[in-house]
Amino acid sequence: MLKVDRVHAIREQVLAQGRSCREVAQEMGVSRNTVRRYLERPEPVRVESQARPRPVLDRVRGRIDGLLKEWSRRTTAKQRVTGTRLHRQLRVEGLEVGTTLVRSYLRELRRQRAEAFVPLVHRAGDDALVDFFEVVAEIAGTFLKGWMFLMRLMYSGRDFAVVYERQDQVSFLDGHVRAFEHFGAVPGRGVYDNLSPAVRKVVMPQRLLTARFKALANHYTFEPCFARPGEGHDKGGVEGRGRGIRLQELTPIPSGASWAEVSRALLARLDAEADHRRDAQGRTVTERFVEDRAAMRPLPATRFDARRVVPVSIPRTAVVQVEGAWYSVPSTWKLLDGTAYVGPDEVTITCRGASTVKPRQAFGRRRIAYRDYLPELRRKPQAVRQVAPELLAELGPPFGQLWDLLVQAHGASEAARVLARIVGAIHEHGEEPVRQAIGVALQAGRTDLLGLAVLRPARHLQVVPVPEALAHHEVEVARAADYDLILGGRT
């Protein structure tokens, strides 16, 4: 085959200089048919009338196909069959074949089986892609693993992201509620992996949805759609965007006092970026979002409650178990039934119209708040002594300082009795008035309870309005001694 520069020389001499094919063929040392062929085609192309025989491949092709089928159930994406491994097996079985041929055949098989991607068209208000992504953040000085919920509107490219401590159904549903409220509307469809918070069972081509996710979809009236099992590229728009956000917005590792603080900062950066990021036509994400939102569905009148509802029975210890974690509740709720509402970050426990909110704990963890036991501790000085460090840590200053002074002055046993009476004052009057009274007592150098005298409620006379008809009458007030005189006179 002639090199490209020689083909160019042939075309130049014949077409530009007007020389004959015979002259050029003689000068170049090629046939006139070759010259004519390259006048028709500007590039050299090899055309074979029939396929070249490949006797070695024909001899081993059947065995290669057999090995691939035999090993198909004993491979994974990371432990896959390679050309080198196939070649070694063929040599073990006595088949003489080259490594290059085996690799070439295997590469061609994979090319033929590879899926061709269809360019999709995204319309305003139609589809949103959703997924979770693992991230790391520094929370209160500790590096922790979290999960970023990402919803991406495919027409405008508008993103909503929030970082959760857990990748569970409560976080999944809560992410939807927050995203729809942030956008101010609901897309027509949501596209997902076959993740367990949404899909209870895959029965191709259908999906059996979990009850809570079905309730969410019905509440906001959007259509859930799902990618094919194991085909994450079916929603490559959110996959690539999630990796990009992790690299661009969460690197270096962000820090904050809580996951909520990290999420607020991340969402603020994404919203700011939407005002500057432009498409091929020069429109910003924010400008395209105007069209997106106009075509989306309005928010319903009520907000979907993403929390999981768990009934609880409260034992005498006033400690309830919710999803494998333990939480204290007010001791006055003992031996009653209540309801726990499990959110992404908090657990709200209600009983007889009252409620208490606790930070959500990991499985097996306990969170005991001794403020819940004030009615019991005021009557149990020995129990106060047992839990004094934990109780004082909850109450904060100046209770800890008072305890140290009481122990130094009277010993731990008597100090516990005094602290029990202080606990009773907290239960009766509230924490802040007692805190102020203790501060006054400590400034005066006192370690008794006299400083709490200010907490005694003053008695106020109740003013009763007098009818107009009686307003001008004067009522004389008698004394008990007057009646003694009267009675004495009668005797």
C-alpha positions in Angstrom: 0.0 0.0 0.0 1.3 3.4 -1.0 2.0 5.9 1.8 -0.2 8.9 2.1 2.4 11.3 0.8 2.9 9.3 -2.4 -0.8 9.3 -2.9 -0.8 13.0 -2.6 2.0 13.3 -5.1 0.1 11.2 -7.6 -3.0 13.3 -7.3 -1.0 16.5 -7.5 0.8 15.5 -10.7 -2.3 14.3 -12.6 -5.0 16.6 -11.3 -3.0 19.8 -10.8 -0.1 19.5 -13.3 -2.1 17.8 -16.0 0.3 14.9 -16.6 -1.0 11.6 -17.9 -1.6 8.5 -15.8 1.0 6.6 -17.9 3.7 9.1 -17.2 3.0 9.2 -13.5 2.8 5.4 -13.3 6.1 5.0 -14.9 7.8 7.6 -12.8 6.3 6.3 -9.5 6.8 2.6 -10.4 3.2 1.7 -10.0 0.5 0.4 -12.4 -1.8 2.7 -14.2 -4.8 1.0 -12.4 -3.2 2.1 -9.1 -2.9 5.6 -10.3 -6.6 5.6 -11.4 -7.7 4.1 -8.1 -6.0 6.9 -6.1 -7.5 9.5 -8.3 -10.9 8.2 -7.3 -10.1 7.9 -3.6 -7.9 10.5 -1.8 -6.9 8.1 0.9 -5.5 4.5 0.5 -8.1 1.9 1.4 -7.5 -1.8 1.4 -10.4 -3.7 0.0 -10.5 -7.5 0.3 -12.8 -9.5 -1.8 -13.1 -12.2 0.8 -12.1 -12.7 4.5 -8.6 -13.9 5.1 -8.4 -17.4 6.4 -7.5 -17.8 10.1 -6.8 -21.5 10.7 -5.4 -21.2 14.2 -8.3 -19.1 15.4 -10.8 -21.5 13.8 -9.1 -24.4 15.7 -9.4 -22.8 19.1 -12.5 -20.5 18.8 -14.8 -23.2 20.1 -12.7 -23.9 23.2 -12.4 -20.2 24.0 -16.2 -19.8 23.8 -16.6 -22.9 26.0 -14.2 -21.5 28.6 -15.9 -18.1 28.7 -19.3 -19.8 29.2 -17.9 -22.2 31.8 -16.2 -19.5 33.8 -19.1 -16.9 33.5 -20.6 -18.0 36.8 -17.3 -17.9 38.6 -16.2 -14.3 37.7 -16.9 -10.8 38.9 -16.3 -7.3 37.6 -13.0 -7.2 39.4 -12.1 -10.9 39.0 -12.8 -11.1 35.3 -11.4 -13.3 32.5 -8.4 -11.8 30.8 -6.7 -12.8 27.5 -3.5 -13.8 29.4 -5.6 -16.2 31.6 -7.4 -17.7 28.6 -4.1 -18.2 26.8 -2.5 -20.0 29.8 -5.5 -22.3 30.0 -5.4 -23.1 26.3 -1.6 -24.0 26.6 -2.3 -26.2 29.6 -4.8 -28.1 27.5 -2.2 -28.5 24.7 -3.6 -26.0 22.2 -0.8 -24.1 20.4 -2.0 -20.5 20.0 -0.4 -17.0 20.4 -1.2 -14.6 23.2 -1.9 -11.8 20.7 -4.6 -13.8 18.8 -6.4 -14.7 22.1 -6.4 -11.1 23.3 -7.6 -9.8 19.9 -10.4 -12.3 19.8 -11.5 -11.5 23.4 -11.4 -7.8 22.7 -13.6 -8.2 19.6 -16.1 -10.2 21.6 -16.3 -7.5 24.2 -16.7 -4.8 21.5 -19.6 -6.7 19.9 -21.3 -7.2 23.3 -20.8 -3.6 24.4 -24.0 -1.5 24.7 -24.4 1.5 22.5 -25.7 4.5 24.3 -28.7 6.5 23.1 -28.4 10.3 23.3 -31.4 11.4 25.5 -33.5 14.5 25.3 -34.5 16.2 28.6 -37.6 18.4 28.6 -38.5 21.1 31.1 -40.2 19.9 34.3 -39.9 16.3 33.3 -37.2 14.3 35.1 -35.0 14.5 38.1 -32.2 12.0 38.9 -31.6 11.0 42.5 -28.7 9.2 44.2 -26.6 8.9 47.4 -22.8 9.5 47.5 -20.4 8.7 50.3 -18.5 11.7 51.7 -16.3 12.6 54.6 -16.6 15.7 56.8 -15.0 17.0 60.0 -17.9 17.2 62.5 -17.0 18.9 65.8 -13.3 18.1 65.3 -13.8 14.4 64.3 -13.6 13.0 60.8 -16.8 11.1 60.1 -18.3 9.3 57.1 -21.6 10.7 55.8 -23.9 10.4 52.8 -24.8 13.2 50.3 -28.3 13.0 49.0 -28.4 14.6 45.5 -31.3 15.5 43.3 -30.5 16.9 39.9 -33.1 18.5 37.5 -31.9 17.3 34.1 -33.3 20.0 31.9 -31.9 23.0 33.8 -29.0 21.2 35.6 -30.2 22.7 39.0 -28.9 20.7 42.0 -30.1 20.1 45.5 -27.8 18.4 48.0 -27.9 17.7 51.7 -25.5 15.6 53.8 -26.8 13.0 56.2 -25.2 10.9 58.9 -27.0 7.8 57.6 -28.1 6.4 54.3 -31.5 5.0 55.4 -35.1 5.4 54.3 -35.8 8.3 56.6 -32.9 10.3 55.1 -34.0 9.3 51.6 -37.5 10.5 52.1 -36.4 13.7 54.0 -34.1 14.5 51.1 -37.1 14.5 48.7 -39.1 16.8 50.9 -36.3 19.3 51.3 -35.5 19.2 47.6 -39.1 19.8 46.5 -39.4 22.7 49.0 -36.1 24.2 47.8 -37.2 24.0 44.2 -40.7 25.2 45.0 -42.2 22.6 42.7 -42.2 18.8 41.9 -40.7 17.2 38.7 -42.9 14.8 36.7 -40.6 11.8 37.2 -37.8 10.7 39.6 -35.2 8.3 38.3 -33.5 6.0 40.8 -31.3 2.9 41.3 -33.1 -0.1 42.7 -32.1 1.0 46.2 -33.8 -0.6 49.2 -35.4 2.5 50.7 -37.6 2.7 47.5 -37.8 -0.8 46.1 -39.0 -3.8 48.1 -38.6 -6.3 45.3 -37.5 -6.3 41.7 -39.9 -8.3 39.5 -38.7 -7.3 36.0 -39.9 -5.2 34.4 -41.9 -4.0 37.4 -40.7 -2.8 40.9 -42.6 -3.5 44.1 -42.2 -0.2 46.1 -41.8 0.1 49.8 -44.9 1.5 51.5 -43.3 4.7 52.7 -41.8 5.6 49.3 -45.1 4.8 47.6 -46.8 7.2 50.1 -44.2 9.9 49.2 -44.8 9.5 45.5 -48.6 9.6 45.9 -48.3 12.7 48.2 -46.3 14.7 45.6 -47.9 12.9 42.6 -44.6 12.2 40.7 -43.8 9.0 38.8 -41.0 6.8 40.2 -38.8 5.3 37.4 -35.8 2.9 37.9 -32.6 2.1 36.1 -31.9 -1.5 35.0 -30.3 -3.6 37.7 -26.6 -3.2 37.6 -26.7 -0.5 35.0 -25.8 2.7 36.9 -25.0 4.5 33.6 -28.8 4.6 33.0 -28.7 7.7 35.2 -25.2 8.9 34.4 -26.3 12.5 34.7 -26.5 12.3 38.5 -23.6 9.9 38.8 -21.1 12.2 37.1 -22.5 15.3 38.8 -22.2 13.7 42.3 -18.6 12.9 41.7 -18.0 16.4 40.5 -19.6 18.0 43.6 -17.5 15.8 45.8 -14.3 16.9 44.1 -15.2 20.5 43.5 -17.3 21.5 46.6 -16.3 18.9 49.3 -12.5 19.0 48.7 -10.7 19.7 50.9 -12.8 17.9 53.5 -15.3 20.4 54.9 -15.8 21.1 58.6 -18.7 22.2 60.8 -20.3 21.9 64.2 -22.9 19.5 62.7 -24.0 17.8 59.5 -26.7 20.5 59.1 -24.1 23.2 59.1 -22.0 21.4 56.4 -25.2 20.9 54.3 -26.2 24.6 54.5 -22.7 25.7 53.3 -22.8 23.1 50.5 -26.2 24.1 49.2 -25.3 27.8 49.3 -22.3 27.1 47.1 -24.4 25.1 44.6 -27.0 27.9 44.4 -24.3 30.5 43.8 -22.8 28.3 41.1 -26.1 28.1 39.3 -26.0 31.8 38.7 -22.7 31.5 36.8 -22.6 28.0 35.2 -23.7 28.3 31.5 -24.7 25.8 28.8 -23.6 25.8 25.2 -26.2 28.5 24.3 -24.8 30.8 27.0 -27.8 30.5 29.4 -27.1 30.0 33.1 -28.6 27.2 35.2 -30.8 29.8 37.0 -32.2 31.0 33.7 -33.0 27.5 32.5 -34.5 26.7 35.9 -37.2 29.4 35.3 -38.5 27.2 32.4 -38.0 24.1 34.4 -40.0 25.3 37.4 -42.8 26.6 35.2 -43.3 23.1 33.7 -43.1 21.3 37.1 -46.0 20.4 39.4 -47.0 22.6 42.3 -46.3 21.6 45.8 -49.2 20.1 47.7 -50.9 22.1 50.5 -49.4 19.9 53.3 -45.8 18.8 53.9 -45.0 15.1 53.8 -43.8 13.8 57.2 -40.7 11.8 56.3 -40.2 10.6 59.9 -40.7 6.9 60.8 -43.4 6.3 63.3 -42.5 3.7 66.1 -44.9 2.9 69.0 -43.1 2.5 72.3 -43.9 1.2 75.8 -42.3 3.2 78.6 -41.0 1.0 81.5 -40.4 2.0 85.1 -36.8 3.0 84.1 -38.3 5.7 81.7 -35.8 4.5 79.1 -37.3 3.4 75.7 -35.8 1.5 72.8 -36.2 2.9 69.3 -34.5 1.1 66.4 -31.9 -0.4 68.6 -30.9 2.8 70.4 -32.0 3.8 74.0 -33.4 7.2 75.0 -34.6 8.5 78.4 -38.0 10.2 78.7 -39.6 12.1 81.6 -39.9 9.8 84.5 -43.6 10.9 84.9 -44.3 8.9 81.7 -43.4 5.6 83.4 -45.7 2.6 82.6 -47.4 4.5 79.8 -47.5 4.0 76.0 -46.0 6.6 73.7 -45.0 7.2 70.0 -41.5 7.9 68.6 -41.1 9.9 65.4 -37.7 9.0 64.0 -36.1 11.7 61.8 -32.7 11.9 60.1 -31.1 13.7 63.0 -33.6 13.7 65.9 -36.1 11.4 67.6 -39.3 13.0 69.0 -41.1 10.9 71.6 -44.6 11.9 72.6 -46.9 10.8 75.4 -50.3 12.2 76.4 -49.9 15.4 74.4 -46.3 16.1 75.7 -43.1 15.6 73.7 -39.4 15.4 74.2 -36.8 15.7 71.4 -33.5 13.7 71.5 -30.5 13.6 69.1 -30.7 10.4 67.1 -28.3 7.7 68.3 -26.5 4.9 66.5 -27.6 1.3 67.0 -26.7 0.1 70.5 -26.0 3.6 71.9 -27.7 5.0 74.9 -28.6 8.7 75.6 -29.8 9.3 79.2 -30.7 12.8 80.2 -30.9 13.1 84.0 -33.1 16.2 83.7 -35.8 13.7 82.9 -35.5 12.3 86.4 -35.8 15.4 88.5 -39.0 14.4 90.2 -37.4 11.2 91.4 -33.9 12.6 92.2 -35.3 15.2 94.6 -36.5 12.3 96.8 -33.4 10.1 96.4 -30.2 11.6 97.7 -28.2 8.4 97.2 -29.3 8.3 93.6 -28.2 11.9 93.2 -24.8 10.9 94.6 -24.5 8.1 92.0 -25.3 10.3 89.0 -23.9 13.6 90.3 -21.2 13.9 87.6 -23.6 13.3 84.7 -26.3 15.5 86.2 -24.0 18.4 86.9 -22.5 18.1 83.4 -26.0 18.6 82.0 -26.9 21.5 84.3 -23.6 23.3 83.7 -22.2 26.1 85.8 -22.5 27.1 88.6 -24.0 23.8 89.8 -20.7 22.0 89.5 -18.9 24.7 91.6 -21.5 24.5 94.3 -21.2 20.7 94.4 -17.4 20.9 94.9 -17.9 23.4 97.7 -20.5 21.2 99.4 -18.4 18.1 99.2 -15.4 20.0 100.8 -17.6 21.5 103.5 -19.9 18.6 104.4 -18.7 15.5 102.6 -20.3 13.6 99.7 -23.2 12.2 101.6 -24.5 15.5 103.0 -23.7 17.2 99.8 -26.0 14.8 98.0 -28.8 15.6 100.4 -28.4 19.3 99.7 -28.2 18.7 95.9 -31.4 16.7 96.1 -33.2 19.7 97.6 -31.7 21.9 94.9 -33.0 19.4 92.3 -36.4 19.8 94.0 -36.2 23.6 93.6 -35.3 23.2 89.9 -38.4 20.9 89.5 -40.6 23.4 91.2 -39.4 26.8 90.0 -37.3 26.0 86.9 -33.6 25.9 86.1 -32.8 29.5 85.5 -34.2 31.0 88.7 -32.3 28.4 90.7 -29.1 29.1 88.7 -29.3 32.8 89.5 -30.0 32.1 93.2 -27.0 29.8 93.5 -24.9 32.4 91.8 -25.9 35.0 94.5 -25.2 32.5 97.3 -21.8 31.6 95.9 -20.9 35.3 95.6 -21.8 35.7 99.2 -19.6 32.7 100.1 -22.5 30.6 101.4 -22.8 26.9 100.8 -26.3 26.4 102.4 -29.6 26.8 100.8 -30.5 30.2 102.2 -29.7 31.8 98.9 -32.7 29.9 97.5 -35.1 31.8 99.7 -35.7 34.2 96.9 -37.4 31.4 95.1 -40.3 31.3 97.5 -43.3 32.6 95.5 -44.7 35.9 96.9 -48.4 35.9 97.6 -50.4 38.6 95.8 -53.9 39.7 96.7 -56.3 39.2 93.8 -58.1 42.3 92.7 -61.8 41.6 92.1 -63.9 44.2 90.2 -66.7 45.7 92.2 -70.1 46.2 90.6 -71.1 49.9 90.1 -74.0 49.6 92.5 -71.7 48.6 95.3 -68.8 50.9 94.4 -69.7 53.6 97.0 -70.3 51.3 99.9 -67.6 51.0 102.6 -67.1 47.6 104.1 -65.6 47.5 107.5 -63.1 44.8 108.3 -63.5 43.0 111.6 -60.8 41.4 113.7 -60.9 38.0 115.4 -60.3 39.8 118.7 -63.5 41.7 118.3 -65.4 38.4 118.2 -63.6 37.4 121.4 -64.9 40.5 123.1 -68.4 39.8 121.9 -68.2 36.2 123.1 -66.7 37.3 126.4 -69.4 39.8 127.0 -72.1 37.1 126.6 -70.4 35.0 129.1 
